[in-house]
Amino acid sequence: MKNILHIDSSVRRTDNSTASYNSISKSFGRCFIDAWLSKNHQDKVVYRDLGLNPPTFISQDWIAAAFTPEQKRSESQQFALVESDTYFDEMAKADVIVITAPMYNYGMPAVLKAWFDQMLRVNKTFTFDLARGDFPIEPILSGKTLVLLTSSGEFGFGVGGVREQMNHLGPHIKELAKYLGVDTFYEIGSEYQEFADDRHASSVKKAKQDIAALVNRLS
Ligand SMILES: Cc1cc2nc3c(=O)[nH]c(=O)nc-3n(C[C@H](O)[C@H](O)[C@H](O)COP(=O)(O)O)c2cc1C
C-alpha cells in the first residue's frame, strides 16, 4: 500500500456554474488521483486544498521556534510550529506527492510557497553543517516521487520554448522538492488558457493523456 499526498494550490474552485471559471490544474489532480485509485484501490490519499485553506505565513516567532532545539522550545514556540508539524507529518508519510499548481506571475501561487515555507525546516527536512563547505544543506528524507501538474495562461515555458527563461514555476518546485525527499520528479501541464482557442483544447487533452500514461507507468 502506498500513501499519496495530494496538494491543490489554485484559488479557483471546481464547482463553478460557468465551466470556464473552474481550475484546470485541480482537474488534472483529480484525473491523476482517480486513475491512480482505479488501479491501486488499497492506497490512501491525504488531500489539502491550499487555495481554499491557505497556510499561515511564517513569522519572526516561527523562525525563532524552528531554530530552537526541540527539547528547549517554550510552550508558545511549540504552538508556533503546530501547523508546520502537521504539514510535515502528512508529507513524511507520503510515497507519492501530487502537487497541482497554476502559474501566477511566472511562479507558484503564494499559498503553495507558504506551504513550502512552513514545511522546510532545519533538522526536520534538512540538516545544515558548515563542515560540508559551500553546500552545507542536505535533505533528510529520500525515496519519494513528486508529480507536478500545472496550468498556465501563456505558452512556451518548456525546454527550448519562447518563454523558457520566464518559467519560475516548475524549476522552483523541482529545486525545493529535494528537501521533501523527492528523488523522482515528473511534470505535466497545459498552456494557452488565456487564448481559449484550439491550442488550449489540444494542450489540455494532451496533458490528460500524459497523466493517464504516467499513472500506468508508475502503477
Ligand atoms: C493572479 C494570476 C496570475 C497569472 N499569471 C500568469 C503568468 O504569469 N503566466 C501565465 O502564463 N499565466 C498566468 N496566469 C493564468 C493562469 O496561469 C491560468 O489561468 C491557469 O489556468 C490558472 O490555473 P487554474 O486553472 O488551475 O486556476 C495568471 C492567472 C492569475 C489569476
PDBQT file of the ligand as one rigid body, heavy atoms in Angstrom, charges set to zero:
ROOT
HETATM    1  C1  LIG A 301      -3.141  36.104 -10.487  1.00  0.00    +0.000 C 
HETATM    2  C2  LIG A 301      -2.847  35.394 -11.782  1.00  0.00    +0.000 A 
HETATM    3  C3  LIG A 301      -1.603  35.479 -12.342  1.00  0.00    +0.000 A 
HETATM    4  C4  LIG A 301      -1.313  34.811 -13.532  1.00  0.00    +0.000 A 
HETATM    5  N1  LIG A 301      -0.055  34.883 -14.047  1.00  0.00    +0.000 NA
HETATM    6  C5  LIG A 301       0.231  34.186 -15.152  1.00  0.00    +0.000 A 
HETATM    7  C6  LIG A 301       1.551  34.199 -15.682  1.00  0.00    +0.000 A 
HETATM    8  O1  LIG A 301       2.455  34.840 -15.175  1.00  0.00    +0.000 OA
HETATM    9  N2  LIG A 301       1.809  33.500 -16.814  1.00  0.00    +0.000 N 
HETATM   10  C7  LIG A 301       0.840  32.743 -17.414  1.00  0.00    +0.000 A 
HETATM   11  O2  LIG A 301       1.150  32.083 -18.402  1.00  0.00    +0.000 OA
HETATM   12  N3  LIG A 301      -0.413  32.701 -16.927  1.00  0.00    +0.000 NA
HETATM   13  C8  LIG A 301      -0.743  33.396 -15.816  1.00  0.00    +0.000 A 
HETATM   14  N4  LIG A 301      -1.999  33.353 -15.309  1.00  0.00    +0.000 N 
HETATM   15  C9  LIG A 301      -3.002  32.475 -15.950  1.00  0.00    +0.000 C 
HETATM   16  C10 LIG A 301      -3.124  31.158 -15.179  1.00  0.00    +0.000 C 
HETATM   17  O3  LIG A 301      -1.890  30.500 -15.128  1.00  0.00    +0.000 OA
HETATM   18  C11 LIG A 301      -4.170  30.282 -15.839  1.00  0.00    +0.000 C 
HETATM   19  O4  LIG A 301      -5.412  30.941 -15.790  1.00  0.00    +0.000 OA
HETATM   20  C12 LIG A 301      -4.288  28.916 -15.185  1.00  0.00    +0.000 C 
HETATM   21  O5  LIG A 301      -5.184  28.122 -15.917  1.00  0.00    +0.000 OA
HETATM   22  C13 LIG A 301      -4.745  29.037 -13.741  1.00  0.00    +0.000 C 
HETATM   23  O6  LIG A 301      -4.784  27.753 -13.159  1.00  0.00    +0.000 OA
HETATM   24  P1  LIG A 301      -6.171  27.104 -12.710  1.00  0.00    +0.000 P 
HETATM   25  O7  LIG A 301      -6.971  26.957 -13.978  1.00  0.00    +0.000 OA
HETATM   26  O8  LIG A 301      -5.796  25.811 -12.114  1.00  0.00    +0.000 OA
HETATM   27  O9  LIG A 301      -6.819  28.040 -11.746  1.00  0.00    +0.000 OA
HETATM   28  C14 LIG A 301      -2.321  34.039 -14.153  1.00  0.00    +0.000 A 
HETATM   29  C15 LIG A 301      -3.597  33.969 -13.576  1.00  0.00    +0.000 A 
HETATM   30  C16 LIG A 301      -3.866  34.652 -12.414  1.00  0.00    +0.000 A 
HETATM   31  C17 LIG A 301      -5.250  34.552 -11.813  1.00  0.00    +0.000 C 
ENDROOT
TORSDOF 0
